Every structure is written in C-alpha cells, then in structure tokens.
Amino acid sequence: MKSSMLLTASCRNNSNVWYLLFISDIVMSFASIIRHNGVVTNLQMRPSALQPLIKKGCLYVKAVGGEVPATSSLAPKIGPLGLSPKKIGDDIMKNTGDWKGLKITVKLTVQNRQAKVDIVPSASSLIIKALKEPPRDRKKVKNIKHSGNVGFDEIVRIAKVMRERSMAKELSGTVKEILGTAQSVGCQVDGKPPHDVIDAVNAGEYDIPDE
C-alpha cells in the first residue's frame, strides 16, 4: 500500500501511472486467488477433509446376486467416501438374494455416509430369472446353456421394465429388442425360436398393449 502511494506521488505527472496501478492490483488479486485455490486443492487431496463436503452421490458396481463383491473392487470406489467395503459388500449380498448367481449391476446411493442398495437389472438377467432355473455353483458348473422357455407375456413385462432404457420409439420395438436378447441367451419364447416370434410381431400376430 505504501509503495502504491509513493509511486503515485513521484509519478503524478506520468500518464501511465494509473495503468501501472491497475496492473499491480490485478496481479495482487490473482496472487490471492492462487493462494486460496492452493488451500482448496490441498483439502481435495485429503479424503478425510473432503468427506463432509459430499452430501449425495451415486455409484454403480457390478456384482453377482447373493454374493459379496470382491473388497479389492469396492474399496477404491467407496473408500474415499468414508464407507466400509465390508459393510457395503454384506448389504449387496442381502439385497441381491433374489438374483442368486446372476450378474447384475448395483446402484449405490450414498448420502451422509449411508448407502442405499438398488438393483439395475439387464435384459439378459431378467430373461434368465424368468426361466426359473435352479441355482448353480458358478465355480463348479461352467458354460451354462439356458434352453428353457419363456412366455410372450413375460417378454412384454420385461420390455415394460426396460422401456426407460430402450431407444425404441414404441413398446413393440422394445419387445423386439428383448426378443433379440432372448435369441442370444438361447431360450425359446412360447415354444418357438425368438426370431420367429419377431417375424410374428412384425406380421401383427401378437397384440402388444400400448404404453
């Protein structure tokens, strides 16, 4: 401040003095901002300091129904949020009991260091669940063939569940997407190959309700 006053007094007749003062003020402002941001950056590098700033967030974790996910895969995602990987793994196992042995995606809604577990099923997992196959030990049984049969009404129900994530313009398009997934799974629909059912849908032989 004193240096600015001396500069003004000594250079009163200089037309560039106000320009120099303006530049010096800008430099000092940037210096204070850099110092302030440096403090924030250091806080962000420390998870313990960042935890109180996190109010709510969502994480997606791939898991197998009825099993505890590997701690090595959970810890990097939920550790910085102050959550216990072991507790979250137990919660996932409890909430995915109905999907035992199926590969699913789990949505963790984190708020105030508490996590809510929601299941985000895929079309293939919904179809395999609809087959009502007996649970198998994944470590002993490999290359499982899903050769069962699914009713067309069940396909429509699955299409309604997946409607929000579908790119089809109408529900009939989503139904055909699910039938294509059934084709890749290897099961039958109403005792027929899924591709034949798709042809029947295109021909108008199936009544698909409006949304």
C-alpha positions as CSV (number, residue, x, y, z in Angstrom):
1,M,0.0,0.0,0.0
2,K,2.8,2.4,0.9
3,S,4.6,1.6,-2.3
4,S,1.5,2.5,-4.3
5,M,1.2,5.9,-2.5
6,L,4.9,6.7,-3.2
7,L,4.6,5.6,-6.8
8,T,1.5,7.9,-7.2
9,A,3.3,10.9,-5.5
10,S,6.5,10.5,-7.5
11,C,4.8,9.9,-10.9
12,R,1.9,12.3,-10.6
13,N,2.6,13.8,-13.9
14,N,3.1,10.4,-15.6
15,S,0.2,9.4,-17.8
16,N,1.0,5.7,-17.3
17,V,0.7,5.7,-13.5
18,W,-2.9,4.7,-13.4
19,Y,-2.3,1.9,-15.8
20,L,0.6,0.6,-13.6
21,L,-1.6,0.8,-10.5
22,F,-4.3,-1.1,-12.3
23,I,-1.9,-3.8,-13.4
24,S,-0.5,-4.2,-9.9
25,D,-4.0,-4.6,-8.4
26,I,-4.8,-7.3,-10.9
27,V,-1.5,-9.1,-10.1
28,M,-2.3,-9.0,-6.3
29,S,-5.8,-10.2,-6.9
30,F,-4.5,-13.2,-8.9
31,A,-2.0,-13.9,-6.2
32,S,-4.7,-14.1,-3.5
33,I,-6.8,-16.3,-5.7
34,I,-3.9,-18.7,-6.3
35,R,-3.2,-18.9,-2.6
36,H,-6.9,-19.6,-1.8
37,N,-7.2,-22.3,-4.5
38,G,-4.0,-23.9,-3.2
39,V,-5.7,-24.4,0.1
40,V,-8.7,-25.9,-1.5
41,T,-6.6,-28.2,-3.7
42,N,-4.8,-29.5,-0.6
43,L,-8.1,-30.2,1.0
44,Q,-9.3,-32.1,-2.0
45,M,-6.2,-34.3,-1.9
46,R,-7.1,-35.5,1.6
47,P,-10.2,-37.8,1.7
48,S,-10.8,-37.0,5.4
49,A,-11.2,-33.3,4.6
50,L,-13.4,-34.0,1.6
51,Q,-15.9,-36.3,3.3
52,P,-18.0,-33.6,5.0
53,L,-18.4,-31.9,1.6
54,I,-20.0,-34.9,-0.1
55,K,-23.8,-34.8,0.5
56,K,-25.1,-37.2,-2.0
57,G,-23.9,-39.3,-4.9
58,C,-24.5,-42.5,-6.9
59,L,-22.1,-45.3,-7.7
60,Y,-22.6,-48.3,-9.9
61,V,-21.0,-51.6,-9.1
62,K,-21.1,-54.9,-11.0
63,A,-21.9,-57.9,-8.8
64,V,-23.2,-61.4,-8.7
65,G,-26.5,-61.9,-7.0
66,G,-26.3,-63.3,-3.5
67,E,-22.5,-63.0,-3.3
68,V,-20.3,-60.5,-1.6
69,P,-18.3,-58.5,-4.2
70,A,-14.5,-58.5,-4.0
71,T,-13.2,-56.0,-1.5
72,S,-10.5,-55.1,-3.9
73,S,-13.0,-53.8,-6.4
74,L,-15.2,-52.0,-3.8
75,A,-12.5,-50.3,-1.8
76,P,-11.2,-47.8,-4.5
77,K,-14.8,-46.6,-5.2
78,I,-16.3,-46.3,-1.7
79,G,-13.2,-45.9,0.4
80,P,-12.8,-42.1,-0.3
81,L,-16.5,-41.6,0.7
82,G,-15.8,-42.9,4.2
83,L,-17.8,-46.1,3.8
84,S,-16.8,-49.6,4.9
85,P,-16.3,-52.0,1.9
86,K,-17.1,-55.0,4.2
87,K,-20.4,-53.5,5.3
88,I,-21.4,-52.4,1.8
89,G,-20.5,-55.9,0.5
90,D,-22.8,-57.5,3.1
91,D,-25.6,-55.1,2.2
92,I,-25.2,-56.0,-1.5
93,M,-25.3,-59.7,-0.7
94,K,-28.5,-59.3,1.4
95,N,-30.3,-57.2,-1.2
96,T,-29.5,-59.3,-4.2
97,G,-30.6,-62.7,-2.8
98,D,-33.5,-62.9,-5.3
99,W,-30.9,-62.7,-8.1
100,K,-28.6,-65.5,-6.8
101,G,-26.0,-66.5,-9.4
102,L,-26.9,-63.8,-11.9
103,K,-24.6,-61.0,-13.0
104,I,-26.3,-57.7,-12.2
105,T,-25.4,-54.0,-11.7
106,V,-26.0,-52.5,-8.3
107,K,-26.7,-48.8,-7.8
108,L,-25.4,-47.4,-4.5
109,T,-27.0,-44.1,-3.5
110,V,-24.6,-42.5,-0.9
111,Q,-25.9,-39.8,1.4
112,N,-24.4,-38.8,4.8
113,R,-22.1,-41.8,4.8
114,Q,-25.0,-44.2,4.4
115,A,-25.5,-46.3,1.2
116,K,-28.8,-47.4,-0.2
117,V,-28.6,-50.5,-2.5
118,D,-30.8,-50.7,-5.6
119,I,-30.6,-53.3,-8.4
120,V,-30.3,-52.2,-12.0
121,P,-31.0,-55.4,-13.9
122,S,-30.2,-56.0,-17.5
123,A,-32.5,-57.6,-20.1
124,S,-30.5,-60.8,-20.1
125,S,-30.6,-61.2,-16.3
126,L,-34.4,-60.6,-16.4
127,I,-34.8,-63.3,-19.0
128,I,-32.7,-65.8,-17.2
129,K,-34.5,-65.1,-14.0
130,A,-37.8,-65.6,-15.8
131,L,-36.6,-69.1,-16.9
132,K,-36.7,-70.0,-13.1
133,E,-33.6,-72.2,-13.4
134,P,-32.3,-73.9,-10.3
135,P,-29.3,-72.1,-8.7
136,R,-26.0,-73.5,-9.7
137,D,-22.5,-73.2,-8.2
138,R,-20.7,-70.9,-10.6
139,K,-17.3,-72.3,-9.6
140,K,-18.3,-75.9,-10.5
141,V,-20.7,-75.5,-13.4
142,K,-19.3,-73.7,-16.4
143,N,-20.8,-72.9,-19.9
144,I,-24.4,-73.0,-18.8
145,K,-26.9,-73.3,-21.6
146,H,-30.3,-71.6,-21.0
147,S,-32.5,-73.7,-23.1
148,G,-35.8,-73.1,-21.3
149,N,-39.0,-71.5,-22.4
150,V,-40.4,-68.0,-21.6
151,G,-44.0,-66.9,-22.3
152,F,-44.6,-63.9,-24.5
153,D,-46.5,-62.2,-21.7
154,E,-43.3,-62.4,-19.7
155,I,-41.4,-60.8,-22.6
156,V,-43.8,-57.9,-22.6
157,R,-43.4,-57.5,-18.9
158,I,-39.6,-57.4,-19.2
159,A,-40.0,-54.9,-22.1
160,K,-42.0,-52.6,-19.8
161,V,-39.3,-52.8,-17.2
162,M,-36.6,-51.9,-19.7
163,R,-38.7,-49.3,-21.5
164,E,-36.9,-46.3,-19.9
165,R,-33.5,-47.5,-21.1
166,S,-34.7,-48.5,-24.6
167,M,-34.1,-46.5,-27.8
168,A,-37.2,-47.8,-29.5
169,K,-39.9,-45.4,-30.4
170,E,-42.8,-47.7,-29.4
171,L,-43.2,-50.6,-26.9
172,S,-43.4,-53.0,-29.8
173,G,-39.8,-52.0,-30.7
174,T,-38.7,-52.7,-27.1
175,V,-40.4,-56.1,-27.2
176,K,-38.4,-57.0,-30.3
177,E,-35.2,-55.8,-28.5
178,I,-36.0,-58.2,-25.7
179,L,-36.7,-61.0,-28.1
180,G,-33.3,-60.4,-29.7
181,T,-31.7,-60.7,-26.2
182,A,-33.6,-63.9,-25.7
183,Q,-32.2,-65.2,-29.0
184,S,-28.6,-64.5,-27.7
185,V,-29.4,-66.1,-24.3
186,G,-30.5,-69.3,-26.1
187,C,-34.0,-69.8,-24.8
188,Q,-37.4,-70.1,-26.6
189,V,-40.5,-67.9,-26.5
190,D,-43.8,-69.7,-26.5
191,G,-42.0,-72.8,-27.6
192,K,-40.6,-71.1,-30.7
193,P,-37.2,-69.6,-31.6
194,P,-37.3,-65.8,-30.7
195,H,-36.5,-64.8,-34.3
196,D,-39.8,-66.5,-35.4
197,V,-41.6,-64.6,-32.8
198,I,-40.1,-61.3,-34.0
199,D,-41.4,-62.1,-37.5
200,A,-44.8,-62.8,-36.0
201,V,-44.8,-59.5,-34.2
202,N,-43.9,-57.7,-37.4
203,A,-46.8,-59.5,-39.1
204,G,-49.2,-58.4,-36.4
205,E,-50.0,-61.8,-35.0
206,Y,-49.3,-60.7,-31.4
207,D,-51.2,-58.0,-29.6
208,I,-48.8,-55.7,-27.9
209,P,-50.6,-53.3,-25.4
210,D,-50.0,-49.5,-25.6
211,E,-47.8,-47.9,-23.1
